[in-house]
Amino acid sequence: MSTCCSTEDILVTPFPVKDGFVHIPSGPGLGVDVDRARLDKYTIHCS
């Protein structure tokens, strides 16, 4: 499976992985902060 971007590339703090398991952040909402500047390089504008 391939993706257009890696979560490590667009998240301020990547998901912590320990012993092969992803530990879900406990913050509000999805628990992650997206780096908008990094996300912009993956944005496609359609008219």
Rosetta blueprint (number, residue, H / E / L):
1 M L
2 S L
3 T L
4 C L
5 C L
6 S L
7 T H
8 E H
9 D H
10 I H
11 L E
12 V L
13 T L
14 P L
15 F L
16 P L
17 V E
18 K E
19 D L
20 G L
21 F E
22 V E
23 H L
24 I L
25 P L
26 S L
27 G L
28 P L
29 G L
30 L L
31 G L
32 V L
33 D L
34 V E
35 D L
36 R H
37 A H
38 R H
39 L H
40 D H
41 K L
42 Y L
43 T L
44 I L
45 H L
46 C L
47 S L
